[in-house]
Amino acid sequence: MGKKLLAGICIAMLVTGCGVEIPAGYRPSESAIPNATLTEITLDEREVSIEISGPGISGDVVTTKDMPGLVVVNAWASWCPPCREEWPILAEIQNEFPDVNLLGLNEADDKAAAKDFLKSQEGSWPHISDPNQAIASKADVVQGSYLPGTIILDKQHRVAAKFIGPVNKADLKRILNQLAAE
């Protein structure tokens, strides 16, 4: 019980310290918060290719059709403490795997807050504005309204792996190396 209370206080401090407010509906009860998990899908179990597209934060249309090869799709929000914590991992992945495409899905966020957050972070990849989580839900990137969530698309843009919660750098690197070798 004490650990849960401490974790809740730490999250509240992170959020208030960042000057951001978590939108209503994105405050799951402790019993509704899923455990961070990784699901890997073997080559013979992968289903059809998917396309993810939508309005970019900068106003352009962003689509995975324009992204050859592997794609890491990450659902995030500027107000989300775990999203902020995993961001440096994604920036490192961009540097270490220059042939891998990254795509952000900005969820239930104020566009100005999202743009300010992106300016303050390392890395530079396209982001789709997904204010009501329709794109992330359709692509099965998130579980409920819990953020962050990440899927990895293989070279044929089939879902090959899915992280619920923050990505783990070692697992992400291992999966990308495996998929690059396919």
Secondary structure, DSSP 4 states (H G I P E B T S, - for coil): -HHHHHHHHHHHHHHHHTT--PPTT----GGGSPPPEEEE--GGG-------EEEBTTSSEEEGGG--S-EEEEEE-TT-HHHHHHHHHHHHHHHH-TTSEEEEEEES--HHHHHHHHHTSS----EEEETTSHHHHHTT-SBTTBS-EEEEE-TTS-EEEEEESS--HHHHHHHHHHHHH-
